[in-house]
Amino acid sequence: MHHTITAYSTALFSTWINIEELNLLFDAGDGLSAGLLQKSMKVKHVFITHPDRDHLHGLPQFLQLNSRPNLPIISYPKDSGSFPAMQQFLGKFDPHTQGAQWQEIEDRQVIPIKKGFEVEAIRNEHIDCPVGVHKSLSYKVFETKNKLKPEFQAFTSDQIKNIAQEKGREFLTEITRKNIISFSGDTPVDDYSKWDHSDLLIHEATFLKDESKPNVVSTKNKHSTIDEVLDMVREINIKQLILTHFSSRYAREDIEMTVRKKLKDRKIDLPVFIVYPGEIGRDILAGKPVNG
């Protein structure tokens, strides 16, 4: 399946990522509704990574335009008080948005989004908090299928039919899960295995590392550098990479040149795409990769 991905992501200002075929939105920063226009009406599930304003300030307009009975469903880290406060405010400010569902979620919780697809929440370390407290999450999208168990694959159709009649089809099949998309949200690079075997990884790379100066780091919450992300990508198995959340201090040309050089140095040849600061990327995977 081709995934039509439209995204905007500039550190400090706004992040939102829409996957059209899955009726799915990750984060909801400013400019979301203006960027998607009528396509925003297709969104059924919104997964917010954390309560920083640049990741949720597009929600009021998005809900004002698109709320209907029981939709959209907004999932958020369960220990972030900003979301219940926003729900309460919007219920009074725009009463018709009360049709939207808000649900708190936690690490490893799985949410079905449509037939054959589900999203799993994964704790990240963007916000410093104890294990068991959920304030910042990453997300992984899985495609699920019922597949004939290996021990029955050589059986004839009549044999399978007889077994199904005797023991039920559940006895014959198993559910397989394929990680088709992973979204890091804002996070430092930590456990490489989180993203191993993702078909597509969408990962933040806030800072370009300058070898001649001390690395710039956040004074509050933790982010990734391009070096850290690419060092990880070199060690895991993914098929495509989208880099997001670059700081607006960097020009497009600087990002492009730096990423190309670092990919070449590491001998990384999988397709890599970039969401540049201040630009909306439309149907990103249909475009030319930066290393293409």
HUWO-V250060 format. One line per field, one symbol per residue. ss: DSSP state (h for helix, s for strand, l for the rest). burial: + if it has 24 or more other ideal C-beta (glycine too) atoms within 12 Angstrom, else -. Layout:
ss = ???
burial = ???
//
This chain:
ss = llllsssssslllsssssshhhlssslllllhhhhhhhhhhhllsssllsllhhhlllhhhhhhhhlsllslssssslllhhhhhhhhhhhhhlhhhhhlsssssllllsssssllsssssssllllllllllllssssssssssssslhhhllllhhhhhhhhhhhlhhhhsssssssssssllllllllhhhlllsssssssllslllllllllllllllllshhhhhhhhhhllssssssslslllllhhhhhhhhhhhhhhhllllssssllllllsllhhhllllll
burial = --+++++++++++++++++++++++++++++++-++--++-+++++++++++-++++++++++-+++---++++++++++-++--++--+------+--++++++++-+-+-+---+++++++++++------+++++++++++---------------------------+------+++++++++++----++--++++++++++++--------+--++++++++++-++--+-++++++++++--+----++-+++-++----+-++++++++-+++--++---+++-
//
